[in-house]
């Protein structure tokens, strides 16, 4: 049986380096900006609030297409999967990671965090072989 491994990355930049895998989902949020309060039982209200906020800043961007549609794909990851969360230690990454771990806390995934080993996120994103140069926290 094929291993069910999925990768959730913090934005599109890192996704570019994981082209060998088609199970990579970019989380295109910036939860350190604007009102990011939420109730895990009312995510539609949260997403509408975020869509309104970003529409005011970026009128030509489609938040639902870029963020919500990918989030819904993440939500369909099978329960027996191992999910790697590729997020650094800076405030931006940690805020996004905390949201995802909270929202998906009831998933039975094996959750692993991949982060740089003594490097900044920027240095980390410039690496080519992430698995070889990364630390995985179980």
Secondary structure, 3 states (H helix, E strand, C coil): CCCCEEEEECCHHHHCCCCCCCCEEECCCCCCCCCCCCCCCCHHHHHHHHHHHHHHHCCCCCHHHHHHHHHHHHHCCCCCCEEEEECCCCHHHHHHHHHHHHHCCCCCCEEEEEEECCCCHHHHHCCCCCCCCEEEEC
